[in-house]
Amino acid sequence: ELAVTALVDFDRCPQLYRWRYELQVDAKAAARPPSGLGPDDAAAVDAATMGTILHRCMELLDFAAPQDARALADRALADLEMQGQLLVGVAAELEPMLQRLRAHALMEEVASARQVRRELDFLLAQGRAVLRGQIDLLFEDRAGRWRLVDYKSDRVSTDQVARHAEGYQLQLLVYALAAWRFHGAAPADARLYFLRPGTAHELALSESVLGDASRRLERLTGELIAARRSGRFGRNAGEACAFCPYRALCR
């Protein structure tokens, strides 16, 4: 049994998986410069924590009557038992995201949906593994079609979204497979919604696409199991290495 995100990391680079999950090396410590953090950096919220906060905000958001950023941030931080002094900074980051979302078609789609399900935990048997994950948003539109949405808080511009979304395609396909098996019918589509630029990237789905994805997952889980048993993890050298938190260790 493993998290969907772990399998996605293995697909990106087996060595990335090894550092993060087998050896459990702290990514922030691995990427930290020798001089250490300055006082301003130490007070900042790291990307993973901010992502958790923003996902909680989206879970609490009322699409039909959206709350203001400060109220939403205050509730999310209270639910997560996080420090009150983060409120001003989180609200400031959240406000432009909400403004862009209000102008996006997704807002009206969810507000008028027949059914809305959020933060759906699942276990998906696939090959010799069981994948666990969480779907951010699954809703049934007015035409009776199920649509899947995954939020991303990455710092990307609108023109970077399409290329950046490629790295999340496998994750989105796993979520769609889980929804397909739950409902007995494939979702009409699956979307990555990038909160900062307020842009969605859509992945068209069909039973054929999901069948190919299922076979790909069976192959990947088999490769991961073989790597764990042998202790041999390959390295996918490429452009992504420049952004990997373990690049200094990998060298």
C-alpha positions in Angstrom: 0.0 0.0 0.0 1.3 3.4 -0.9 0.2 7.0 -1.5 -0.6 8.0 -5.1 1.9 10.9 -4.7 4.6 8.4 -3.9 3.9 6.4 -7.1 3.9 9.6 -9.1 7.3 10.5 -7.6 8.6 7.1 -8.5 7.4 7.6 -12.1 9.2 11.0 -12.2 12.4 9.5 -10.9 13.1 6.4 -8.8 15.9 8.1 -7.0 13.5 10.9 -6.0 11.2 8.2 -4.5 14.2 6.6 -2.7 15.3 9.9 -1.0 11.8 10.9 0.0 10.2 7.6 1.0 12.8 4.9 1.4 15.4 7.0 3.2 12.9 9.6 4.4 15.3 12.5 4.0 13.9 15.8 4.9 13.6 17.7 1.6 13.9 21.1 3.2 17.1 20.1 5.1 18.5 18.5 1.9 17.9 21.7 -0.1 19.0 24.2 2.6 22.1 26.2 1.7 25.1 25.8 3.9 24.7 29.2 5.6 21.3 28.2 6.9 18.1 30.2 6.9 17.9 33.9 7.6 15.5 35.4 10.1 13.0 36.5 7.4 13.0 33.1 5.7 12.5 31.2 9.0 9.2 33.1 9.6 7.8 32.3 6.1 5.3 29.5 5.6 6.8 26.7 3.5 5.1 25.7 0.3 3.8 22.4 1.7 2.2 24.0 4.7 0.6 26.8 2.6 -0.7 24.1 0.2 -2.4 22.4 3.1 -4.0 25.6 4.3 -5.2 26.5 0.8 -6.7 23.1 0.3 -8.6 23.4 3.6 -9.8 26.9 2.4 -11.2 25.3 -0.8 -12.8 22.5 1.1 -14.6 25.2 3.2 -15.5 27.5 0.4 -19.2 28.0 -0.3 -19.3 28.2 -4.1 -22.9 29.5 -4.1 -22.1 32.3 -1.6 -18.3 32.6 -1.3 -16.9 33.9 2.0 -14.3 36.7 2.0 -10.7 35.7 2.2 -10.1 36.7 5.8 -13.1 34.7 7.2 -12.1 31.7 5.1 -8.5 31.8 6.1 -9.4 32.3 9.8 -11.7 29.2 9.8 -9.1 27.1 7.9 -6.3 28.0 10.3 -8.5 27.3 13.3 -9.4 23.8 11.9 -5.8 23.0 11.3 -4.8 24.3 14.8 -2.2 26.7 13.3 -0.9 29.9 14.7 -3.1 33.0 14.6 -0.3 35.2 13.4 -0.5 33.5 10.0 -3.9 34.9 9.3 -2.9 38.2 7.7 -0.4 36.5 5.3 -2.7 33.7 4.4 -5.6 36.0 3.8 -3.4 38.2 1.6 -2.4 35.2 -0.6 -5.9 33.8 -0.7 -7.8 37.0 -1.8 -6.5 37.2 -5.4 -7.1 33.5 -5.8 -10.7 33.9 -4.8 -11.1 36.9 -7.1 -9.8 34.8 -10.1 -12.0 31.8 -9.1 -15.1 34.0 -9.0 -14.5 35.0 -12.6 -13.8 31.3 -13.7 -16.5 29.0 -15.1 -15.7 26.5 -12.4 -17.4 28.7 -9.8 -20.8 28.6 -11.5 -20.5 24.9 -12.4 -20.0 23.8 -8.8 -22.6 26.3 -7.5 -25.2 24.8 -9.8 -24.1 21.2 -9.4 -26.6 18.4 -8.5 -24.2 16.8 -6.1 -20.8 18.0 -4.7 -18.4 15.7 -2.9 -15.1 17.0 -1.4 -12.0 15.6 0.1 -12.9 12.0 -0.8 -10.4 9.5 0.6 -10.0 6.3 -1.4 -8.1 3.0 -1.6 -7.6 1.6 -5.1 -6.4 -1.9 -5.8 -4.1 -1.8 -8.8 -1.8 -4.6 -9.9 0.1 -5.8 -6.8 -0.4 -2.6 -4.9 -3.1 -0.7 -3.2 -3.0 3.1 -3.9 -4.4 5.6 -1.4 -5.3 9.1 -2.2 -7.8 11.9 -1.8 -9.9 13.6 -4.4 -10.3 17.3 -3.8 -13.6 17.8 -5.6 -16.0 15.5 -7.5 -19.3 17.0 -8.6 -22.3 16.0 -10.8 -23.2 18.8 -13.2 -26.7 19.8 -14.3 -26.5 17.3 -17.3 -25.8 14.4 -14.9 -22.1 14.1 -15.8 -19.5 13.6 -13.0 -16.5 16.0 -13.2 -13.3 15.7 -11.2 -11.2 18.7 -10.0 -7.8 18.7 -8.2 -6.5 21.9 -6.8 -2.8 23.0 -7.1 -1.2 25.8 -5.3 2.0 25.8 -7.3 3.6 29.2 -8.1 3.2 29.1 -11.9 2.1 31.7 -14.4 -0.7 31.2 -16.9 1.7 30.4 -19.8 3.4 27.7 -17.7 0.3 25.8 -16.7 0.1 23.4 -19.7 3.6 22.2 -19.3 3.5 22.1 -15.5 0.3 20.1 -15.6 2.1 17.2 -17.5 3.8 16.2 -14.2 0.4 15.7 -12.5 -1.3 13.7 -15.3 -0.7 10.3 -13.7 -2.1 11.5 -10.4 -5.2 12.8 -12.1 -5.7 9.5 -14.0 -5.5 7.6 -10.7 -8.2 9.8 -9.2 -10.3 9.3 -12.3 -9.9 5.5 -12.1 -11.0 5.6 -8.4 -14.1 7.7 -9.4 -14.9 5.4 -12.3 -14.8 2.3 -10.1 -16.9 4.0 -7.4 -19.6 5.2 -9.8 -19.4 2.5 -12.5 -18.9 5.2 -15.2 -15.9 7.2 -16.2 -16.0 10.9 -15.3 -16.7 13.2 -18.2 -13.4 15.0 -17.5 -10.7 15.7 -14.9 -9.2 19.1 -14.3 -6.3 20.6 -12.5 -7.2 24.0 -11.2 -4.2 26.1 -10.4 -5.2 28.5 -7.6 -2.6 31.2 -8.1 -3.1 32.0 -11.9 -6.8 31.0 -11.7 -6.4 28.7 -14.7 -7.7 25.1 -15.3 -6.0 22.4 -17.3 -8.4 19.7 -18.6 -7.8 16.1 -19.2 -10.3 14.4 -21.5 -11.4 11.0 -20.3 -12.8 7.8 -21.8 -12.9 4.2 -20.9 -10.1 3.6 -23.4 -7.9 6.3 -21.7 -8.6 4.9 -18.3 -7.9 1.4 -19.5 -4.5 2.5 -20.7 -3.9 4.2 -17.4 -4.7 1.1 -15.5 -2.2 -1.0 -17.4 0.4 1.8 -16.9 -0.2 1.6 -13.2 0.2 -2.1 -13.1 3.6 -1.8 -14.8 4.7 1.0 -12.5 3.7 -0.7 -9.3 5.6 -3.8 -10.5 8.7 -1.8 -11.2 8.5 -0.1 -7.8 8.2 -3.4 -6.0 11.2 -4.8 -7.9 13.2 -1.7 -7.0 12.4 -2.0 -3.3 13.3 -5.7 -3.3 16.6 -5.2 -5.2 17.5 -1.9 -3.6 18.3 -0.5 -7.1 16.7 2.8 -8.0 17.5 4.4 -11.3 17.9 8.1 -11.9 15.9 10.0 -14.6 18.3 12.8 -15.3 16.8 15.7 -17.1 15.4 19.3 -16.8 13.5 18.3 -13.6 16.7 17.7 -11.8 17.2 21.5 -11.5 14.1 21.7 -9.3 14.6 18.6 -7.3 15.2 19.2 -3.5 17.6 16.3 -3.4 19.8 17.3 -6.3 22.8 18.1 -4.1 22.6 14.6 -2.5 22.0 12.9 -5.8 25.2 14.3 -7.3 
